[in-house]
């Protein structure tokens, strides 16, 4: 009888261990440890929590849209502007390849990875993100049917307008899904 109780106790211990390991933050993209080091002064919110792609279509691009809000009482700077728009403050911000806005996918290894983004052929420019101001943004993403699932946007921004700046700040959007129809 004592041996049977020891075996049951061992199985219960193993089961509890597996349950505890299964509840780690790495399995949940929203609670991932990788979101801990964001600054929180710039809020990035997508317009939708789910974006759908028609796999029968030849167009493999999807445009993520939303609002970027500077909730701080100071101005920031970021390379999210359109080069053809000469204004230092622009109403529409662009997350694109080779600028300060990126798109990440939560992969099968439970890690965030950057995905292919649209290129601004005319280039991008540093713009001012004014204090207590909201902006619209577009983030073109190349759809990959192997990467259905959870996504997020990352913005890099700076306290000062200086080429040699070391005051890089980061913030993250809500998590959203890209799914097939």
C-alpha positions as CSV (number, residue, x, y, z in Angstrom):
1,X,0.0,0.0,0.0
2,X,2.9,2.4,0.9
3,X,4.5,1.8,-2.6
4,X,1.2,2.6,-4.3
5,X,0.9,5.9,-2.3
6,X,4.5,6.8,-3.3
7,X,3.7,6.2,-7.0
8,X,0.5,8.3,-6.8
9,X,2.4,11.1,-5.0
10,X,5.2,11.0,-7.7
11,X,2.6,11.2,-10.5
12,X,0.8,14.1,-8.8
13,X,4.1,15.9,-8.4
14,X,5.0,15.4,-12.1
15,X,1.5,16.5,-13.2
16,X,1.7,19.7,-11.1
17,X,5.2,20.4,-12.5
18,X,4.0,20.1,-16.1
19,X,1.0,22.4,-15.3
20,X,3.2,25.0,-13.8
21,X,5.7,24.9,-16.7
22,X,2.7,25.2,-19.1
23,X,1.6,28.5,-17.6
24,X,4.8,30.4,-18.2
25,X,4.7,33.9,-19.7
26,X,6.6,32.7,-22.8
27,X,3.5,30.9,-24.1
28,X,1.4,34.0,-24.0
29,X,2.6,36.7,-26.4
30,X,0.9,39.5,-24.3
31,X,2.6,38.5,-21.1
32,X,6.0,37.7,-22.7
33,X,9.0,38.9,-20.7
34,X,10.1,40.6,-23.9
35,X,7.5,43.3,-23.3
36,X,8.9,44.3,-19.9
37,X,11.4,46.9,-21.1
38,X,9.1,49.3,-22.9
39,X,8.8,53.0,-21.8
40,X,5.0,53.6,-22.0
41,X,5.1,57.2,-23.1
42,X,3.9,56.4,-26.6
43,X,0.7,54.3,-27.0
44,X,0.3,52.3,-30.2
45,X,-3.2,50.9,-30.8
46,X,-4.3,49.1,-33.9
47,X,-7.8,49.8,-35.3
48,X,-8.7,46.1,-35.2
49,X,-7.7,43.1,-33.0
50,X,-8.0,40.8,-36.1
51,X,-6.9,41.3,-39.7
52,X,-8.0,38.9,-42.4
53,X,-6.2,37.9,-45.6
54,X,-7.8,36.3,-48.6
55,X,-5.4,33.5,-49.5
56,X,-7.0,33.3,-53.0
57,X,-5.9,36.8,-53.8
58,X,-2.6,37.6,-55.5
59,X,-2.1,40.6,-53.3
60,X,0.0,39.4,-50.3
61,X,0.1,42.8,-48.6
62,X,-2.0,43.8,-45.6
63,X,-2.1,47.3,-44.2
64,X,-2.3,47.5,-40.4
65,X,-3.9,50.8,-39.3
66,X,-4.3,52.5,-36.0
67,X,-3.5,55.4,-33.7
68,X,-0.2,56.4,-32.1
69,X,-0.6,58.7,-29.1
70,X,2.1,60.6,-27.3
71,X,0.7,60.6,-23.7
72,X,3.8,62.4,-22.3
73,X,4.1,66.1,-21.7
74,X,7.3,66.3,-23.9
75,X,7.9,66.0,-27.6
76,X,9.7,63.0,-29.1
77,X,11.3,62.3,-32.4
78,X,11.2,59.2,-34.6
79,X,11.9,58.2,-38.2
80,X,8.3,57.4,-39.2
81,X,7.7,60.3,-41.6
82,X,7.2,60.3,-45.4
83,X,10.3,61.8,-47.1
84,X,8.1,63.6,-49.7
85,X,6.2,65.4,-47.0
86,X,8.5,68.2,-45.8
87,X,6.6,68.9,-42.7
88,X,8.4,68.2,-39.4
89,X,5.1,67.1,-37.9
90,X,3.0,64.7,-40.1
91,X,-0.5,63.5,-39.5
92,X,0.1,60.0,-41.0
93,X,3.0,58.0,-39.7
94,X,4.4,55.0,-41.6
95,X,5.8,51.8,-40.1
96,X,8.1,50.5,-42.9
97,X,11.3,48.7,-43.7
98,X,14.4,50.6,-42.5
99,X,12.7,53.1,-40.3
100,X,11.8,53.3,-36.6
101,X,8.6,51.3,-36.9
102,X,8.7,47.5,-37.1
103,X,6.2,44.6,-37.1
104,X,6.9,41.4,-35.2
105,X,5.3,37.9,-35.2
106,X,5.1,35.5,-32.2
107,X,6.6,32.4,-33.8
108,X,6.4,28.7,-33.1
109,X,9.5,28.9,-30.8
110,X,7.5,31.3,-28.5
111,X,9.7,34.3,-29.5
112,X,9.0,37.6,-31.3
113,X,10.6,37.9,-34.7
114,X,10.5,40.8,-37.2
115,X,8.5,40.2,-40.4
116,X,8.8,41.6,-44.0
117,X,7.4,45.2,-44.2
118,X,6.7,47.5,-47.0
119,X,9.5,49.7,-48.3
120,X,9.1,53.5,-48.7
121,X,10.8,53.9,-52.1
122,X,11.0,57.7,-51.6
123,X,12.5,57.1,-48.1
124,X,11.5,58.2,-44.6
125,X,12.4,61.1,-42.4
126,X,12.6,62.0,-38.8
127,X,9.5,63.7,-37.5
128,X,8.3,65.3,-34.3
129,X,5.8,63.4,-32.2
130,X,4.3,66.3,-30.3
131,X,3.3,66.0,-26.6
132,X,-0.3,65.0,-25.9
133,X,-1.0,64.4,-29.6
134,X,-2.6,61.5,-31.5
135,X,-1.5,60.4,-35.0
136,X,-2.8,57.9,-37.5
137,X,-0.4,55.2,-38.8
138,X,-0.2,52.6,-41.6
139,X,2.0,49.5,-41.3
140,X,2.2,47.5,-44.6
141,X,3.0,43.8,-43.9
142,X,3.8,41.1,-46.4
143,X,1.5,38.2,-45.6
144,X,3.1,34.8,-45.1
145,X,0.7,31.9,-44.7
146,X,3.3,30.2,-42.5
147,X,3.0,33.1,-40.0
148,X,-0.7,33.1,-39.2
149,X,-1.2,34.2,-35.6
150,X,-0.2,37.0,-33.1
151,X,1.6,40.2,-34.1
152,X,2.6,43.5,-32.5
153,X,4.2,46.8,-33.6
154,X,7.3,48.2,-32.1
155,X,8.3,51.9,-32.2
156,X,11.7,53.4,-31.5
157,X,11.7,57.1,-30.6
158,X,14.1,59.6,-29.0
159,X,14.0,62.4,-26.5
160,X,16.3,64.6,-28.5
161,X,16.8,65.4,-32.1
162,X,20.4,64.5,-32.5
163,X,22.2,62.2,-34.9
164,X,24.4,60.8,-32.2
165,X,21.6,60.3,-29.7
166,X,21.8,57.5,-27.1
167,X,18.4,58.1,-25.6
168,X,16.5,55.5,-27.6
169,X,13.1,54.6,-26.2
170,X,10.8,51.8,-27.3
171,X,7.1,51.1,-27.0
172,X,4.9,48.3,-28.2
173,X,1.3,48.1,-29.6
174,X,-1.5,45.9,-28.5
175,X,-1.2,42.3,-29.7
176,X,-3.4,41.6,-32.8
177,X,-4.0,38.6,-35.1
178,X,-3.5,38.1,-38.8
179,X,-5.7,35.3,-40.0
180,X,-6.9,33.8,-43.3
181,X,-10.5,33.9,-44.6
